[in-house]
Amino acid sequence: MPGETLYVIDRIVTNPGCGKKFVDEFRAGYLPNASGRNLTLDNILVSPPLWAEDESNVVTITWTVEGTAGWWAMTRSSRGDGTLRQWWDAMDLLIAERGRTMAAAADDVAGLADV
């Protein structure tokens, strides 16, 4: 529904010393095509907030999509995108683990769940 924002939250744990390289690769290779998949970048957070050669970073990337229609559009376009799969495959050496979740503002949940 219009006006109801869904948040897509990507959590990437990098291999030690790979945090900055992952964020740089993300900005150069993933971010430019994200709007075509209906994603709007909200934030890139890095924890701990330093680039250390002997530590992993947790990179949390938050996106927004408008309502359930926006989420479905993002999902459909991402699943069929072979270049996206190739990009993630190329990042394997930098990443220890990754996951994606969705969230919404508490006030939007009732409207979003009424499908």
Beta strands, then each sheet from edge to edge (+ up, - down):
strand 1: 5-14
strand 2: 40-47
strand 3: 58-66
strand 4: 95-104
sheet 1: 2+ 3- 1+ 4-
end
